Structures are given as structure tokens and as C-alpha cells.
Amino acid sequence: MVQTPSGGAGNGAAAAGTGLMSIGAVLNMLREEFPEVTISKIRFLESEGLVEPQRTPSGYRKFSAGDVERLGHVLRMQRDHYLPLKVIREHLDAMERGEAVQLPVLGRPGDGDTGQEPAVEGPTAARIGRGRLLAAAGIDERTLAEWESYGLLAPVEDGMYDAESVTVAGLIAELGRFGIEPRHLRAMKAAADREAGLVDQVVAPLKRHRNPQTRAHAQARTKELAGLTVKLHAALVQAALGIRLP
């Protein structure tokens, strides 16, 4: 159970006497488990119907402890089970209705990208088919093809995409609402590739080590470095814009 903060003031604190929290306070709570989550991600999940915070008369979002717990479930299912948002929404809605439902697992589809996908173990569980990516992101083939032409998304093998492609697609769509077109995002993709290359360079000796435990440690080190580079990137962007996010 996610605990609500007990004190504080301003936008980052729970609304006095209501137990409701601002989006900044929710972000701080979620980052304890999900250090890469952003305000944009929370807003995107809201736009996709995964959470419905209350609104003040002036339009500010106010989240309950239940909202925060639901967001935690969504992020956990994306991270641990690689599920698209549509599947997550259906699963949570069924749970709220009191239905006993088994958590689905995405695997490699056996006949195209329709029907129930079998659960599989290993790396293939982190793959999502093109049809499911389109449905989860709420886009059409033409839009996805345009994003792919700019290198923003690409299948990893056999027409399958990694699970993070759903998040990338959602953020591209959200930026598009502000008039930022895919062609404008090529520089971000190039910067991300360079950052990933730097991380790979650091962990490469661990991956090549003869000791299996050392090689396994490379994955944990990769995640740690990835989290630090994401935080640094966000801090640099904020510094360049002269702003401070809650």
C-alpha cells in the first residue's frame, strides 16, 4: 500500500484536510520505486484513462492515495510484465470489479498479431507485436511508419518491438499535441543513442568477463547507469530552460 505524505506545504504537499496530493508530490513518491518516471508520464497515463485524479476549480490535478497506488500498479506491470496500456487498463478494471483475473504475459504471437498471445519465459517476454503497439499507443500504421522513418521507433527482430516502445510512442504522441513533430525529435534520438553507447562502453568489460556472476552484474550496472544518465539529461534540460520541476 502506498502511503501518503503527512506534511509539507505548497504544490508538493497534500491538500490540507483532504489527503489529496499534487502531481509533484505524486512524482516524488513514485520515484522511490520508479526513478525514471516523469510528470509527462503521469499526465500521459491519465490521458490514456489509467488514472482519473480530481480537479480543483482552477484546474489543478489532485491525486488520492488510491490514485498513487494505481499508478504504481501500472508502472510495475509495464516494467515487470511488459504489458501494453490497453491490457493493463482491462486488468485493473477487472480487479476493481472484484474479479479474480490472472495477470497476462506478452509473448511471441503464434499467428500474426491477433488473439491471445502465449505466455513465454525469457527475453521474448519483453517483445510486443506491431498490432499491439498500434493499439496501446492509439496510432495508425501511417503514423508509426512516419516515426520509424525518423528512427524514433524500430522493431528489434521478426517485426517485434521491445516493451519500452509503448512508452516512447506515447511520449511522441504527447509532444505532438504541442506541435513538436517527429522530425524535431531526431536530435533527441541521436543524443539517446550516444548516451546508450557510453553506458555500453562502461559495462562492456563486465559483459565479457568469464565469471557468470560478473556478467549478471553487468545488467544491474547498466540499469543503474541508465537511471543516472536519464536524471542528468533531465537536469541539463531544466538548467538550459531555467526552470525547476516539482
TIFI-938609 format. One record per residue (C-alpha): residue number from 1; residue in one letter; x, y, z. Coordinates in Angstrom, 3 decimals. Layout:
N
     n   res         xx         yy         zz
   NUM     A          X          Y          Z
...
END
This chain:
246
     n   res         xx         yy         zz
     1     M      0.000      0.000      0.000
     2     V      1.336      3.406     -0.938
     3     Q      1.488      5.822      1.993
     4     T      0.520      9.471      1.605
     5     P      2.844     12.199      2.842
     6     S      1.965     13.604      6.229
     7     G      3.285     17.150      5.961
     8     G      4.718     19.847      3.717
     9     A      3.331     22.928      2.073
    10     G      2.754     24.389     -1.351
    11     N      2.161     22.440     -4.549
    12     G      4.249     19.484     -3.369
    13     A      2.170     18.799     -0.299
    14     A     -1.111     17.067      0.276
    15     A     -4.068     19.421      0.234
    16     A     -4.855     20.397      3.797
    17     G     -7.540     18.256      5.367
    18     T     -8.247     16.234      2.211
    19     G     -5.316     13.831      1.884
    20     L     -5.098     14.751     -1.795
    21     M     -1.734     15.363     -3.441
    22     S     -0.401     17.488     -6.259
    23     I      1.211     15.865     -9.266
    24     G      4.611     16.955     -7.925
    25     A      4.035     15.117     -4.651
    26     V      2.900     12.027     -6.553
    27     L      6.044     12.189     -8.686
    28     N      8.270     12.281     -5.607
    29     M      6.511      9.253     -4.120
    30     L      6.666      7.188     -7.298
    31     R     10.328      7.979     -7.910
    32     E     11.274      5.974     -4.822
    33     E     10.485      2.838     -6.851
    34     F     10.446      4.251    -10.387
    35     P     13.321      6.756    -10.642
    36     E     12.743      7.330    -14.364
    37     V      9.083      8.370    -14.086
    38     T      8.268     11.951    -15.097
    39     I      5.332     14.343    -14.806
    40     S      4.770     13.893    -18.530
    41     K      4.496     10.137    -17.999
    42     I      1.868     10.619    -15.268
    43     R     -0.100     13.003    -17.485
    44     F      0.117     10.543    -20.353
    45     L     -1.218      7.706    -18.197
    46     E     -4.079      9.991    -17.173
    47     S     -4.832     10.800    -20.822
    48     E     -4.962      7.056    -21.508
    49     G     -7.564      6.544    -18.773
    50     L     -5.289      4.663    -16.365
    51     V     -5.942      7.130    -13.552
    52     E     -8.562      9.856    -13.011
    53     P     -7.396     12.461    -10.472
    54     Q     -9.752     15.067     -9.130
    55     R     -9.505     18.652    -10.372
    56     T     -9.593     21.862     -8.365
    57     P    -11.800     24.754     -9.600
    58     S     -8.654     26.250    -11.151
    59     G     -7.885     23.000    -12.984
    60     Y     -5.027     21.583    -10.889
    61     R     -4.809     17.814    -10.544
    62     K     -5.258     16.341     -7.074
    63     F     -4.450     12.675     -6.541
    64     S     -5.699     10.372     -3.800
    65     A     -3.672      7.598     -2.181
    66     G     -5.671      5.164     -4.311
    67     D     -4.627      7.034     -7.458
    68     V     -0.968      6.757     -6.451
    69     E     -1.339      3.051     -5.725
    70     R     -2.994      2.526     -9.113
    71     L     -0.193      4.396    -10.867
    72     G      2.290      2.188     -9.061
    73     H      0.481     -0.913    -10.340
    74     V      0.534      0.441    -13.905
    75     L      4.239      1.261    -13.838
    76     R      5.039     -2.072    -12.202
    77     M      3.148     -4.039    -14.845
    78     Q      4.907     -2.118    -17.598
    79     R      8.308     -2.670    -16.034
    80     D      7.959     -6.263    -14.851
    81     H      5.497     -7.774    -17.327
    82     Y      5.938     -5.605    -20.461
    83     L      2.200     -5.152    -20.893
    84     P      0.631     -2.531    -23.193
    85     L     -1.592      0.065    -21.578
    86     K     -4.811     -1.361    -23.001
    87     V     -4.146     -4.731    -21.362
    88     I     -3.152     -3.055    -18.080
    89     R     -6.338     -0.971    -18.063
    90     E     -8.529     -4.016    -18.639
    91     H     -6.695     -5.929    -15.912
    92     L     -7.072     -3.155    -13.320
    93     D    -10.727     -2.588    -14.203
    94     A    -11.404     -6.293    -13.695
    95     M     -9.652     -6.180    -10.317
    96     E    -11.768     -3.204     -9.242
    97     R    -14.889     -5.178    -10.171
    98     G    -13.715     -7.874     -7.774
    99     E    -12.986    -10.402    -10.495
   100     A    -10.235    -12.958     -9.992
   101     V     -8.033    -12.395    -13.030
   102     Q     -4.652    -13.815    -13.917
   103     L     -2.032    -11.333    -14.982
   104     P     -1.381    -11.814    -18.704
   105     V      2.142    -12.080    -20.075
   106     L      3.097    -10.932    -23.535
   107     G      4.970    -13.401    -25.638
   108     R      5.770    -14.036    -29.269
   109     P      2.488    -14.310    -31.200
   110     G      1.918    -17.563    -32.995
   111     D     -0.262    -16.376    -35.884
   112     G      0.144    -12.726    -36.734
   113     D     -0.781    -10.290    -34.021
   114     T     -4.328    -11.253    -33.165
   115     G     -5.837    -13.345    -30.438
   116     Q     -4.340    -14.337    -27.130
   117     E     -0.576    -14.387    -27.093
   118     P      1.016    -17.313    -25.234
   119     A      2.996    -16.715    -22.097
   120     V      6.673    -17.433    -22.530
   121     E      9.725    -17.156    -20.387
   122     G     12.999    -15.480    -21.171
   123     P     13.817    -12.500    -23.381
   124     T     10.855    -12.998    -25.734
   125     A      8.507    -11.902    -22.934
   126     A      9.853     -8.384    -23.439
   127     R      8.548     -8.207    -27.001
   128     I      5.331     -6.750    -28.352
   129     G      3.847     -7.175    -31.812
   130     R      3.151     -4.340    -34.221
   131     G     -0.614     -4.624    -33.855
   132     R     -0.454     -4.419    -30.070
   133     L      1.907     -1.456    -30.267
   134     L     -0.538      0.393    -32.529
   135     A     -3.441     -0.366    -30.181
   136     A     -1.573      0.536    -26.994
   137     A     -0.269      3.825    -28.410
   138     G     -3.560      4.677    -30.134
   139     I     -1.934      5.365    -33.511
   140     D     -2.345      4.074    -37.064
   141     E      0.061      2.411    -39.471
   142     R      0.834      5.640    -41.302
   143     T      1.838      7.412    -38.094
   144     L      4.034      4.540    -36.943
   145     A      5.694      4.355    -40.356
   146     E      6.491      8.084    -40.152
   147     W      8.045      7.694    -36.702
   148     E     10.082      4.766    -37.948
   149     S     11.323      6.787    -40.920
   150     Y     12.897      9.228    -38.454
   151     G     14.455      6.405    -36.443
   152     L     12.345      7.055    -33.343
   153     L     10.994      3.501    -33.245
   154     A     12.176      0.280    -34.836
   155     P     11.400     -3.430    -34.476
   156     V     14.118     -5.396    -32.745
   157     E     13.578     -8.703    -34.559
   158     D     10.944    -10.564    -36.557
   159     G      8.732     -7.467    -36.615
   160     M      8.548     -7.395    -32.813
   161     Y      9.204     -4.317    -30.668
   162     D     10.642     -4.043    -27.192
   163     A      8.149     -3.164    -24.471
   164     E      9.603      0.312    -23.959
   165     S      8.376      1.200    -27.456
   166     V      4.901      1.714    -25.966
   167     T      6.256      4.401    -23.641
   168     V      8.265      6.011    -26.439
   169     A      5.217      6.064    -28.714
   170     G      3.059      7.634    -26.014
   171     L      5.580     10.393    -25.342
   172     I      5.993     11.144    -29.046
   173     A      2.217     11.461    -29.332
   174     E      2.061     13.736    -26.288
   175     L      4.784     16.011    -27.651
   176     G      2.856     16.142    -30.902
   177     R     -0.017     17.826    -29.091
   178     F      2.340     20.768    -28.528
   179     G      3.268     20.962    -32.186
   180     I      6.553     19.079    -31.834
   181     E      6.806     16.897    -34.925
   182     P      8.746     13.637    -35.289
   183     R     11.404     15.318    -37.399
   184     H     12.138     17.618    -34.470
   185     L     12.921     14.620    -32.261
   186     R     15.796     13.195    -34.308
   187     A     18.303     15.128    -32.214
   188     M     16.850     13.572    -29.029
   189     K     17.166     10.105    -30.546
   190     A     20.762     10.771    -31.575
   191     A     21.590     12.015    -28.062
   192     A     19.936      8.938    -26.516
   193     D     21.966      6.657    -28.783
   194     R     25.180      8.393    -27.730
   195     E     24.279      8.073    -24.052
   196     A     23.465      4.400    -24.518
   197     G     26.792      3.917    -26.276
   198     L     28.601      5.467    -23.331
   199     V     26.849      3.131    -20.893
   200     D     27.652      0.127    -23.082
   201     Q     31.291      1.183    -23.163
   202     V     31.446      1.252    -19.353
   203     V     29.782     -2.148    -18.810
   204     A     31.417     -3.936    -21.761
   205     P     34.260     -5.391    -19.644
   206     L     31.706     -6.859    -17.231
   207     K     29.731     -8.445    -20.071
   208     R     32.876    -10.118    -21.436
   209     H     34.022    -11.465    -18.061
   210     R     34.396    -15.223    -17.671
   211     N     32.647    -15.255    -14.286
   212     P     28.855    -15.709    -14.821
   213     Q     28.087    -13.702    -11.687
   214     T     30.132    -10.796    -13.013
   215     R     28.313    -10.950    -16.326
   216     A     24.994    -10.959    -14.481
   217     H     26.151     -7.912    -12.530
   218     A     26.530     -6.088    -15.849
   219     Q     22.745     -5.918    -16.208
   220     A     22.303     -4.294    -12.803
   221     R     25.119     -1.853    -13.538
   222     T     23.518     -0.994    -16.899
   223     K     20.205     -0.159    -15.199
   224     E     21.966      1.952    -12.584
   225     L     23.911      3.919    -15.186
   226     A     20.820      4.327    -17.346
   227     G     18.937      5.848    -14.411
   228     L     21.769      8.277    -13.712
   229     T     22.034      9.372    -17.350
   230     V     18.269      9.970    -17.519
   231     K     18.407     12.113    -14.367
   232     L     21.398     14.064    -15.697
   233     H     19.693     14.632    -19.040
   234     A     16.561     15.941    -17.316
   235     A     18.621     18.214    -15.053
   236     L     20.559     19.624    -18.007
   237     V     17.364     20.371    -19.936
   238     Q     15.838     22.098    -16.905
   239     A     19.017     24.130    -16.374
   240     A     19.063     25.166    -20.040
   241     L     15.446     26.309    -19.797
   242     G     15.969     27.989    -16.454
   243     I     13.142     26.072    -14.792
   244     R     12.783     23.748    -11.827
   245     L     10.191     20.997    -11.923
   246     P      8.497     19.959     -8.650
END
